[in-house]
């Protein structure tokens, strides 16, 4: 085999390996983003003591809501207490960074600040906001404040009872909202923080509203 052909095969193999690894890589491998163009979607899982034991983050383009990458932290020793969803803490191929709470949140804050990410989104955001006081300097937006209201979510069936405000009276968690938006009634939350953060980002994408719409969901 001549040297030119060997070089071409080397490049081809490197390209294939990169594509294979792309799905599971952490966002920290991405060097930087333009200020104001990126958002973070956060989800947490708590242990039996109501302490955060894992934290998942989906990083996305603020205009297209395209997933740019993921970060996943497992808090030690909180994870050792166990919780209702401990069995899926290491679900799939995404491995969490096992760190103390203080180190994990310092790492995440440094990443968000470095990349000019000042908007955090979460479903039923008040829960995550209250459990993560270290991140309360950022602007938090509740995805549920848009997804659960018929004036914003046209996939909500007309026959379902709503309050005068337009909010569904019942059944506005992540699972039923995903059922409405996707038509897939078999969808179930994994209850792994990083997978759920990605699904909550998907809700934002499927709703299709510009980022400014979420101002009414600012905590």
Secondary structure as a PSIPRED ss2 file (coil, helix, strand):
# PSIPRED VFORMAT (PSIPRED V4.0)

   1 X C   1.000  0.000  0.000
   2 X C   1.000  0.000  0.000
   3 X H   0.000  1.000  0.000
   4 X H   0.000  1.000  0.000
   5 X H   0.000  1.000  0.000
   6 X H   0.000  1.000  0.000
   7 X H   0.000  1.000  0.000
   8 X H   0.000  1.000  0.000
   9 X H   0.000  1.000  0.000
  10 X H   0.000  1.000  0.000
  11 X H   0.000  1.000  0.000
  12 X H   0.000  1.000  0.000
  13 X H   0.000  1.000  0.000
  14 X H   0.000  1.000  0.000
  15 X H   0.000  1.000  0.000
  16 X H   0.000  1.000  0.000
  17 X H   0.000  1.000  0.000
  18 X H   0.000  1.000  0.000
  19 X H   0.000  1.000  0.000
  20 X H   0.000  1.000  0.000
  21 X H   0.000  1.000  0.000
  22 X H   0.000  1.000  0.000
  23 X C   1.000  0.000  0.000
  24 X C   1.000  0.000  0.000
  25 X C   1.000  0.000  0.000
  26 X E   0.000  0.000  1.000
  27 X H   0.000  1.000  0.000
  28 X H   0.000  1.000  0.000
  29 X H   0.000  1.000  0.000
  30 X C   1.000  0.000  0.000
  31 X C   1.000  0.000  0.000
  32 X C   1.000  0.000  0.000
  33 X C   1.000  0.000  0.000
  34 X C   1.000  0.000  0.000
  35 X C   1.000  0.000  0.000
  36 X C   1.000  0.000  0.000
  37 X C   1.000  0.000  0.000
  38 X E   0.000  0.000  1.000
  39 X E   0.000  0.000  1.000
  40 X E   0.000  0.000  1.000
  41 X E   0.000  0.000  1.000
  42 X E   0.000  0.000  1.000
  43 X E   0.000  0.000  1.000
  44 X E   0.000  0.000  1.000
  45 X E   0.000  0.000  1.000
  46 X E   0.000  0.000  1.000
  47 X C   1.000  0.000  0.000
  48 X C   1.000  0.000  0.000
  49 X C   1.000  0.000  0.000
  50 X C   1.000  0.000  0.000
  51 X C   1.000  0.000  0.000
  52 X E   0.000  0.000  1.000
  53 X E   0.000  0.000  1.000
  54 X E   0.000  0.000  1.000
  55 X E   0.000  0.000  1.000
  56 X E   0.000  0.000  1.000
  57 X E   0.000  0.000  1.000
  58 X E   0.000  0.000  1.000
  59 X E   0.000  0.000  1.000
  60 X E   0.000  0.000  1.000
  61 X E   0.000  0.000  1.000
  62 X C   1.000  0.000  0.000
  63 X C   1.000  0.000  0.000
  64 X C   1.000  0.000  0.000
  65 X C   1.000  0.000  0.000
  66 X C   1.000  0.000  0.000
  67 X E   0.000  0.000  1.000
  68 X E   0.000  0.000  1.000
  69 X E   0.000  0.000  1.000
  70 X E   0.000  0.000  1.000
  71 X E   0.000  0.000  1.000
  72 X E   0.000  0.000  1.000
  73 X E   0.000  0.000  1.000
  74 X E   0.000  0.000  1.000
  75 X E   0.000  0.000  1.000
  76 X C   1.000  0.000  0.000
  77 X C   1.000  0.000  0.000
  78 X H   0.000  1.000  0.000
  79 X H   0.000  1.000  0.000
  80 X H   0.000  1.000  0.000
  81 X H   0.000  1.000  0.000
  82 X C   1.000  0.000  0.000
  83 X C   1.000  0.000  0.000
  84 X C   1.000  0.000  0.000
  85 X C   1.000  0.000  0.000
  86 X H   0.000  1.000  0.000
  87 X H   0.000  1.000  0.000
  88 X H   0.000  1.000  0.000
  89 X C   1.000  0.000  0.000
  90 X C   1.000  0.000  0.000
  91 X C   1.000  0.000  0.000
  92 X C   1.000  0.000  0.000
  93 X C   1.000  0.000  0.000
  94 X C   1.000  0.000  0.000
  95 X C   1.000  0.000  0.000
  96 X C   1.000  0.000  0.000
  97 X E   0.000  0.000  1.000
  98 X E   0.000  0.000  1.000
  99 X E   0.000  0.000  1.000
 100 X C   1.000  0.000  0.000
 101 X H   0.000  1.000  0.000
 102 X H   0.000  1.000  0.000
 103 X H   0.000  1.000  0.000
 104 X H   0.000  1.000  0.000
 105 X H   0.000  1.000  0.000
 106 X H   0.000  1.000  0.000
 107 X H   0.000  1.000  0.000
 108 X H   0.000  1.000  0.000
 109 X H   0.000  1.000  0.000
 110 X H   0.000  1.000  0.000
 111 X H   0.000  1.000  0.000
 112 X H   0.000  1.000  0.000
 113 X H   0.000  1.000  0.000
 114 X H   0.000  1.000  0.000
 115 X C   1.000  0.000  0.000
 116 X C   1.000  0.000  0.000
 117 X C   1.000  0.000  0.000
 118 X C   1.000  0.000  0.000
 119 X E   0.000  0.000  1.000
 120 X E   0.000  0.000  1.000
 121 X E   0.000  0.000  1.000
 122 X E   0.000  0.000  1.000
 123 X C   1.000  0.000  0.000
 124 X C   1.000  0.000  0.000
 125 X H   0.000  1.000  0.000
 126 X H   0.000  1.000  0.000
 127 X H   0.000  1.000  0.000
 128 X H   0.000  1.000  0.000
 129 X H   0.000  1.000  0.000
 130 X H   0.000  1.000  0.000
 131 X H   0.000  1.000  0.000
 132 X C   1.000  0.000  0.000
 133 X H   0.000  1.000  0.000
 134 X H   0.000  1.000  0.000
 135 X H   0.000  1.000  0.000
 136 X C   1.000  0.000  0.000
 137 X C   1.000  0.000  0.000
 138 X C   1.000  0.000  0.000
 139 X E   0.000  0.000  1.000
 140 X E   0.000  0.000  1.000
 141 X E   0.000  0.000  1.000
 142 X E   0.000  0.000  1.000
 143 X C   1.000  0.000  0.000
 144 X H   0.000  1.000  0.000
 145 X H   0.000  1.000  0.000
 146 X H   0.000  1.000  0.000
 147 X H   0.000  1.000  0.000
 148 X C   1.000  0.000  0.000
 149 X E   0.000  0.000  1.000
 150 X C   1.000  0.000  0.000
 151 X C   1.000  0.000  0.000
 152 X C   1.000  0.000  0.000
 153 X C   1.000  0.000  0.000
 154 X C   1.000  0.000  0.000
 155 X C   1.000  0.000  0.000
 156 X C   1.000  0.000  0.000
 157 X C   1.000  0.000  0.000
 158 X C   1.000  0.000  0.000
 159 X C   1.000  0.000  0.000
 160 X C   1.000  0.000  0.000
 161 X C   1.000  0.000  0.000
 162 X E   0.000  0.000  1.000
 163 X C   1.000  0.000  0.000
 164 X C   1.000  0.000  0.000
 165 X C   1.000  0.000  0.000
 166 X C   1.000  0.000  0.000
 167 X E   0.000  0.000  1.000
 168 X E   0.000  0.000  1.000
 169 X C   1.000  0.000  0.000
 170 X C   1.000  0.000  0.000
 171 X C   1.000  0.000  0.000
 172 X C   1.000  0.000  0.000
 173 X C   1.000  0.000  0.000
 174 X H   0.000  1.000  0.000
 175 X H   0.000  1.000  0.000
 176 X H   0.000  1.000  0.000
 177 X H   0.000  1.000  0.000
 178 X H   0.000  1.000  0.000
 179 X H   0.000  1.000  0.000
 180 X H   0.000  1.000  0.000
 181 X H   0.000  1.000  0.000
 182 X H   0.000  1.000  0.000
 183 X C   1.000  0.000  0.000
 184 X C   1.000  0.000  0.000
 185 X C   1.000  0.000  0.000
 186 X C   1.000  0.000  0.000
 187 X C   1.000  0.000  0.000
 188 X C   1.000  0.000  0.000
 189 X C   1.000  0.000  0.000
 190 X C   1.000  0.000  0.000
 191 X C   1.000  0.000  0.000
 192 X C   1.000  0.000  0.000
 193 X H   0.000  1.000  0.000
 194 X H   0.000  1.000  0.000
 195 X H   0.000  1.000  0.000
 196 X H   0.000  1.000  0.000
 197 X H   0.000  1.000  0.000
 198 X H   0.000  1.000  0.000
 199 X H   0.000  1.000  0.000
 200 X H   0.000  1.000  0.000
 201 X H   0.000  1.000  0.000
 202 X H   0.000  1.000  0.000
 203 X H   0.000  1.000  0.000
 204 X H   0.000  1.000  0.000
 205 X H   0.000  1.000  0.000
 206 X H   0.000  1.000  0.000
 207 X H   0.000  1.000  0.000
 208 X C   1.000  0.000  0.000
 209 X C   1.000  0.000  0.000
 210 X C   1.000  0.000  0.000
 211 X H   0.000  1.000  0.000
 212 X H   0.000  1.000  0.000
 213 X H   0.000  1.000  0.000
 214 X H   0.000  1.000  0.000
 215 X H   0.000  1.000  0.000
 216 X H   0.000  1.000  0.000
 217 X H   0.000  1.000  0.000
 218 X E   0.000  0.000  1.000
 219 X C   1.000  0.000  0.000
